Amino acid sequence: MIVKAEGVTVTFGGRTVLDEVDVALDAGETGALVGRSGSGKTTLLLVLAGLLPPTSGTVHREVGPEDVAYVPQAASLLPELTALQNASLGLRVRGVAPAEAERIAAELLHAVGLDAAVDALPEELSRGMQQRVALARALATRPRLLLADEPTGTLDRETGRVVVDVLRETCVALGTSLLVATHDSEVAAAFDHRWELGAA
């Protein structure tokens, strides 16, 4: 298993956010955490990414931190960089030559429908476009495990379908395990596995 959580419980200030949750993804598999806002989806992604320790339970990852990409709901783009520069940033930090990094990033921006926005600054992009840049940046590094929090939450339904298709197809091609958090049951239906958190 690329990542496996058993009996994961997380409490904050006496409130139980996650209660003995089990999740497991093998190499190349895709999955969705489904639930309303406040059901613990983001918390579980943070635990699986190694960014938050569980109160109890265990998490086993067969990959190191450098092979895990976490894309939060907020795109977290650098405001002074263009979409292309932001999308290539992860590669450049890893020592990839600027020209090659931007070539790879441009391919992924094309895949998520942002050809016309490569030179735009984040302030010139909608929230949905910013999120697609963040996803392209994560995919460009070829992670073995990609965790995406509400990747279609700010997108219209048609664009959301396109982004989900791109995520799945790219992860399958790279052999990347993909886990998304979503409140949308239609989005969740596109993935191999689904786990429902909190109230339906």
Residue frames as qw, qx, qy, qz and C-alpha x, y, z in Angstrom:
[[0.000, 0.885, 0.465, 0.000, 0.00, 0.00, 0.00],
 [0.345, 0.534, -0.039, 0.771, 1.21, 3.49, -0.85],
 [0.161, -0.321, 0.398, -0.844, -0.71, 4.86, 2.12],
 [0.544, -0.370, -0.741, -0.136, -2.76, 3.11, 4.78],
 [0.222, -0.385, 0.387, -0.808, -4.57, 4.60, 7.77],
 [0.535, -0.283, -0.795, -0.041, -6.00, 2.35, 10.46],
 [0.462, -0.647, -0.561, 0.232, -8.25, 3.53, 13.26],
 [0.314, 0.217, -0.073, 0.922, -7.26, 7.16, 12.80],
 [0.256, -0.823, -0.503, 0.067, -8.87, 9.42, 15.38],
 [0.318, 0.272, -0.095, 0.904, -8.26, 13.16, 15.66],
 [0.284, -0.795, -0.522, 0.119, -9.59, 15.34, 18.45],
 [0.250, 0.402, -0.080, 0.877, -9.32, 19.10, 18.88],
 [0.210, -0.267, 0.321, -0.884, -10.23, 20.67, 22.20],
 [0.394, 0.074, 0.785, -0.473, -12.27, 17.67, 23.24],
 [0.702, 0.465, 0.088, -0.533, -14.14, 17.52, 19.92],
 [0.625, -0.071, 0.728, 0.275, -13.70, 14.39, 17.81],
 [0.362, 0.607, -0.288, -0.646, -13.13, 15.36, 14.18],
 [0.625, 0.284, -0.676, -0.266, -12.23, 11.86, 12.94],
 [0.693, -0.340, 0.488, -0.407, -13.32, 8.69, 14.71],
 [0.622, -0.174, 0.758, 0.093, -11.40, 5.48, 13.91],
 [0.641, 0.664, -0.079, -0.377, -11.20, 6.03, 10.16],
 [0.683, -0.162, 0.625, 0.342, -9.62, 3.43, 7.86],
 [0.548, 0.782, -0.091, -0.283, -8.32, 4.36, 4.38],
 [0.628, -0.318, 0.594, 0.389, -5.95, 2.51, 2.06],
 [0.601, 0.747, -0.097, -0.267, -4.65, 3.22, -1.44],
 [0.822, -0.098, 0.402, 0.391, -2.32, 1.07, -3.48],
 [0.256, -0.361, 0.422, 0.791, 0.03, 2.28, -6.19],
 [0.034, -0.062, -0.633, -0.771, -1.84, 3.93, -9.05],
 [0.107, -0.576, -0.810, 0.000, -5.25, 3.73, -7.35],
 [0.076, -0.352, -0.046, -0.932, -7.63, 6.67, -7.04],
 [0.289, -0.490, -0.790, 0.230, -10.02, 7.46, -4.23],
 [0.127, -0.563, -0.121, -0.807, -12.35, 10.10, -2.86],
 [0.152, -0.274, -0.707, 0.634, -13.20, 11.23, 0.65],
 [0.177, -0.510, -0.510, -0.669, -16.84, 12.32, 0.56],
 [0.333, -0.555, -0.642, 0.410, -18.63, 14.45, 3.11],
 [0.015, -0.940, -0.272, -0.207, -20.08, 17.79, 4.03],
 [0.202, 0.673, -0.337, 0.626, -18.02, 20.74, 5.23],
 [0.424, -0.566, 0.459, -0.538, -16.77, 19.95, 8.72],
 [0.972, -0.075, -0.065, -0.214, -16.86, 16.18, 8.28],
 [0.670, -0.570, 0.433, 0.198, -13.07, 15.86, 8.66],
 [0.836, 0.504, 0.121, 0.177, -12.00, 15.49, 5.02],
 [0.287, 0.851, -0.310, 0.313, -9.28, 18.14, 5.18],
 [0.525, -0.655, 0.501, -0.210, -8.07, 16.85, 8.55],
 [0.924, -0.015, 0.378, 0.057, -7.69, 13.33, 7.14],
 [0.688, 0.672, -0.051, 0.269, -5.76, 14.59, 4.11],
 [0.039, -0.854, 0.418, -0.307, -3.38, 16.45, 6.44],
 [0.746, -0.421, 0.503, -0.118, -2.89, 13.28, 8.48],
 [0.914, 0.272, 0.268, 0.140, -2.23, 11.20, 5.37],
 [0.484, 0.804, -0.154, 0.309, 0.21, 13.83, 4.08],
 [0.729, -0.119, -0.363, 0.568, 2.15, 13.64, 7.34],
 [0.101, 0.507, -0.057, 0.854, 1.34, 17.26, 8.20],
 [0.536, -0.469, 0.201, -0.672, -0.84, 16.47, 11.23],
 [0.139, 0.155, -0.958, 0.200, -0.32, 13.64, 13.73],
 [0.587, -0.415, -0.545, -0.431, -3.41, 11.61, 14.61],
 [0.496, -0.569, 0.377, -0.537, -4.57, 11.54, 18.22],
 [0.632, -0.217, 0.739, -0.091, -4.68, 7.75, 17.93],
 [0.849, 0.478, 0.206, -0.088, -4.43, 5.15, 15.20],
 [0.565, -0.366, 0.498, 0.547, -1.64, 4.51, 12.72],
 [0.571, 0.780, -0.042, -0.251, -0.62, 5.80, 9.29],
 [0.682, -0.243, 0.535, 0.434, 1.81, 3.93, 7.08],
 [0.492, 0.815, -0.105, -0.287, 3.27, 5.49, 3.93],
 [0.879, 0.032, 0.298, 0.371, 5.54, 3.68, 1.51],
 [0.475, 0.665, 0.113, 0.566, 6.71, 7.02, 0.13],
 [0.447, -0.260, -0.277, 0.810, 8.86, 9.79, 1.56],
 [0.059, 0.748, 0.316, -0.580, 7.74, 13.42, 1.99],
 [0.019, -0.461, 0.452, 0.764, 9.36, 14.35, -1.34],
 [0.043, -0.099, -0.877, -0.467, 7.01, 11.98, -3.15],
 [0.017, -0.636, -0.746, 0.199, 3.81, 13.36, -1.59],
 [0.041, 0.214, 0.184, 0.958, 2.02, 16.40, -3.02],
 [0.034, -0.594, -0.715, 0.368, -0.77, 18.10, -1.07],
 [0.042, 0.330, 0.326, 0.885, -2.97, 20.67, -2.81],
 [0.024, 0.381, 0.648, -0.659, -5.10, 22.65, -0.32],
 [0.255, 0.766, 0.589, -0.012, -8.37, 24.39, -1.15],
 [0.033, 0.950, -0.095, -0.297, -6.56, 27.74, -1.23],
 [0.825, 0.534, -0.070, 0.169, -4.25, 27.64, -4.25],
 [0.612, -0.682, 0.192, 0.352, -1.31, 29.31, -2.42],
 [0.697, 0.530, 0.141, 0.463, 0.29, 30.75, -5.54],
 [0.445, -0.376, -0.043, 0.812, 3.13, 33.26, -5.31],
 [0.268, 0.842, 0.361, -0.296, 1.56, 36.60, -6.33],
 [0.014, 0.793, -0.348, -0.500, 4.62, 37.94, -8.16],
 [0.251, -0.209, 0.859, 0.394, 4.95, 34.92, -10.45],
 [0.546, 0.182, -0.385, -0.722, 2.97, 34.14, -13.60],
 [0.917, -0.038, 0.158, -0.365, 0.83, 31.03, -13.91],
 [0.844, 0.398, -0.342, 0.115, 3.62, 29.31, -15.86],
 [0.212, 0.556, -0.616, 0.517, 6.26, 30.28, -13.31],
 [0.596, -0.341, 0.459, -0.564, 4.05, 29.11, -10.44],
 [0.962, 0.107, 0.009, -0.251, 3.31, 25.81, -12.18],
 [0.768, 0.432, -0.394, 0.261, 7.02, 25.18, -12.78],
 [0.222, -0.781, 0.411, -0.415, 8.14, 26.23, -9.30],
 [0.870, -0.351, 0.316, -0.140, 8.13, 22.76, -7.75],
 [0.910, 0.315, 0.040, 0.269, 10.36, 21.44, -10.51],
 [0.337, 0.772, -0.263, 0.471, 12.78, 24.37, -10.32],
 [0.518, -0.695, 0.381, -0.323, 13.10, 23.93, -6.55],
 [0.934, -0.148, 0.323, 0.033, 14.11, 20.32, -7.27],
 [0.398, -0.533, 0.529, 0.527, 16.88, 21.48, -9.61],
 [0.607, 0.483, 0.576, 0.258, 15.21, 21.02, -12.99],
 [0.298, -0.030, 0.259, 0.918, 16.53, 23.50, -15.56],
 [0.260, 0.431, 0.276, -0.818, 14.17, 26.50, -16.00],
 [0.407, 0.286, -0.498, -0.710, 13.45, 25.82, -19.67],
 [0.335, -0.059, -0.931, -0.129, 12.62, 22.15, -19.07],
 [0.007, 0.323, 0.739, -0.591, 10.57, 22.97, -15.98],
 [0.344, 0.413, 0.083, -0.839, 8.50, 25.50, -17.93],
 [0.387, 0.159, -0.729, -0.542, 8.04, 23.06, -20.82],
 [0.231, -0.214, -0.941, 0.127, 6.58, 20.44, -18.50],
 [0.083, 0.410, 0.527, -0.740, 4.48, 23.04, -16.68],
 [0.341, 0.303, -0.266, -0.849, 3.12, 24.39, -19.96],
 [0.347, -0.037, -0.876, -0.333, 1.96, 20.91, -20.97],
 [0.179, -0.371, -0.844, 0.345, 0.05, 20.52, -17.72],
 [0.165, 0.414, 0.214, -0.869, -1.45, 24.02, -17.92],
 [0.377, 0.147, -0.582, -0.705, -2.65, 23.06, -21.40],
 [0.289, -0.175, -0.941, -0.039, -4.15, 19.87, -19.99],
 [0.094, -0.514, -0.690, 0.502, -6.19, 21.83, -17.43],
 [0.224, 0.771, 0.533, 0.266, -7.36, 24.36, -20.03],
 [0.256, -0.881, -0.078, 0.389, -5.15, 27.32, -19.16],
 [0.669, 0.279, 0.289, 0.625, -3.26, 27.89, -22.41],
 [0.153, 0.788, 0.212, 0.558, -4.39, 31.50, -22.55],
 [0.465, -0.868, -0.018, -0.175, -3.36, 32.25, -18.99],
 [0.865, -0.014, -0.201, 0.460, 0.29, 31.18, -18.86],
 [0.388, 0.322, -0.150, 0.851, 1.53, 34.77, -18.53],
 [0.389, -0.720, -0.218, -0.532, -1.18, 35.93, -16.12],
 [0.055, 0.316, -0.674, 0.665, -0.45, 36.81, -12.51],
 [0.146, -0.312, -0.911, 0.228, -2.59, 35.14, -9.81],
 [0.138, 0.441, 0.384, -0.799, -4.55, 38.36, -9.18],
 [0.375, 0.310, -0.390, -0.782, -5.67, 38.22, -12.82],
 [0.349, -0.029, -0.909, -0.225, -7.03, 34.68, -12.45],
 [0.699, -0.420, -0.132, -0.563, -10.31, 33.49, -10.97],
 [0.552, -0.476, 0.620, -0.291, -10.16, 31.25, -7.89],
 [0.937, 0.173, 0.283, -0.113, -10.95, 28.26, -10.08],
 [0.665, 0.682, -0.245, 0.183, -8.11, 29.09, -12.47],
 [0.117, -0.727, 0.596, -0.321, -5.73, 29.54, -9.55],
 [0.791, -0.241, 0.513, -0.232, -6.71, 26.09, -8.29],
 [0.908, 0.410, 0.075, 0.032, -5.96, 24.58, -11.68],
 [0.340, 0.777, -0.456, 0.269, -2.51, 26.20, -11.66],
 [0.444, -0.558, 0.621, -0.326, -1.88, 24.66, -8.23],
 [0.922, 0.054, 0.360, -0.134, -2.92, 21.24, -9.52],
 [0.737, 0.638, -0.172, 0.144, -0.62, 21.61, -12.55],
 [0.005, 0.766, -0.563, 0.310, 2.24, 22.55, -10.20],
 [0.685, -0.348, 0.585, -0.260, 1.64, 19.43, -8.11],
 [0.927, 0.296, 0.225, -0.052, 1.34, 17.10, -11.10],
 [0.478, 0.804, -0.343, 0.088, 4.50, 18.52, -12.68],
 [0.203, -0.654, 0.697, -0.213, 6.63, 17.04, -9.89],
 [0.699, 0.110, -0.674, -0.210, 5.33, 13.52, -10.67],
 [0.396, -0.420, 0.621, -0.530, 4.41, 12.67, -7.07],
 [0.243, -0.011, -0.967, -0.073, 3.73, 9.06, -6.10],
 [0.139, -0.582, -0.766, 0.232, 0.86, 10.23, -3.88],
 [0.013, -0.281, -0.148, -0.948, -1.30, 13.27, -4.67],
 [0.128, -0.546, -0.737, 0.377, -3.76, 14.56, -2.08],
 [0.021, 0.279, 0.277, 0.919, -6.16, 17.24, -3.34],
 [0.024, 0.419, 0.675, -0.607, -8.64, 19.11, -1.13],
 [0.370, 0.735, 0.449, -0.348, -11.86, 20.02, -3.00],
 [0.369, -0.180, 0.492, 0.768, -10.07, 20.40, -6.38],
 [0.048, 0.432, 0.644, 0.629, -13.38, 21.21, -8.10],
 [0.172, -0.604, -0.627, 0.461, -14.93, 23.24, -5.30],
 [0.028, 0.644, 0.040, -0.764, -14.52, 26.60, -7.07],
 [0.025, -0.140, 0.711, 0.688, -15.20, 25.33, -10.59],
 [0.689, 0.175, -0.018, -0.703, -18.40, 25.16, -12.60],
 [0.864, -0.038, 0.469, -0.179, -19.65, 21.62, -13.21],
 [0.829, 0.557, -0.029, 0.044, -18.32, 21.28, -16.78],
 [0.252, 0.766, -0.523, 0.277, -14.84, 22.59, -15.90],
 [0.579, -0.472, 0.586, -0.314, -14.91, 20.38, -12.83],
 [0.951, 0.172, 0.243, -0.081, -15.49, 17.31, -14.99],
 [0.636, 0.696, -0.267, 0.199, -12.55, 18.28, -17.20],
 [0.084, -0.723, 0.588, -0.354, -10.25, 18.77, -14.21],
 [0.786, -0.256, 0.505, -0.248, -11.30, 15.44, -12.66],
 [0.917, 0.392, 0.068, 0.026, -10.64, 13.68, -15.98],
 [0.411, 0.764, -0.407, 0.287, -7.22, 15.35, -16.28],
 [0.404, -0.614, 0.587, -0.340, -6.32, 14.43, -12.70],
 [0.895, -0.062, 0.413, -0.158, -7.32, 10.79, -13.14],
 [0.839, 0.533, -0.025, 0.106, -5.73, 10.36, -16.58],
 [0.241, 0.792, -0.468, 0.308, -2.48, 12.07, -15.56],
 [0.520, -0.527, 0.599, -0.304, -2.20, 10.09, -12.33],
 [0.947, 0.128, 0.283, -0.077, -2.87, 6.82, -14.17],
 [0.688, 0.672, -0.191, 0.195, -0.18, 7.69, -16.73],
 [0.079, 0.731, -0.545, 0.403, 2.34, 8.56, -13.99],
 [0.655, -0.124, -0.724, 0.174, 1.40, 5.67, -11.72],
 [0.027, -0.270, 0.423, -0.864, 0.46, 8.22, -9.05],
 [0.218, -0.492, -0.826, 0.166, -1.99, 7.33, -6.30],
 [0.089, -0.340, -0.113, -0.929, -4.66, 10.05, -6.06],
 [0.221, -0.533, -0.767, 0.279, -6.96, 10.88, -3.16],
 [0.040, -0.391, -0.140, -0.909, -9.34, 13.83, -3.34],
 [0.020, 0.395, 0.699, -0.596, -11.66, 15.33, -0.76],
 [0.154, -0.202, -0.457, -0.852, -15.03, 16.43, -2.14],
 [0.377, 0.202, 0.574, -0.698, -18.56, 17.23, -1.06],
 [0.595, 0.382, -0.253, -0.660, -19.81, 16.33, -4.56],
 [0.760, -0.044, 0.639, -0.115, -21.01, 12.74, -4.93],
 [0.765, 0.637, 0.068, -0.068, -20.86, 13.05, -8.74],
 [0.215, 0.800, -0.553, 0.093, -17.17, 13.92, -8.55],
 [0.490, -0.435, 0.728, -0.203, -16.55, 11.08, -6.10],
 [0.885, 0.237, 0.340, -0.212, -18.19, 8.57, -8.46],
 [0.613, 0.725, -0.311, -0.045, -15.31, 9.00, -10.93],
 [0.013, -0.662, 0.722, -0.200, -12.78, 7.36, -8.59],
 [0.524, 0.107, -0.845, -0.032, -11.87, 3.75, -7.81],
 [0.423, -0.339, -0.753, 0.373, -12.65, 3.94, -4.09],
 [0.214, -0.629, -0.089, -0.742, -14.88, 6.14, -1.94],
 [0.388, -0.261, -0.715, 0.519, -15.00, 6.74, 1.79],
 [0.226, -0.745, -0.326, -0.537, -17.83, 8.69, 3.36],
 [0.343, -0.012, -0.546, 0.764, -16.99, 10.85, 6.37],
 [0.177, 0.113, 0.347, -0.914, -19.47, 12.34, 8.81],
 [0.520, 0.441, 0.557, -0.474, -23.15, 12.70, 8.05],
 [0.437, 0.301, 0.699, 0.479, -24.42, 11.83, 4.59]]
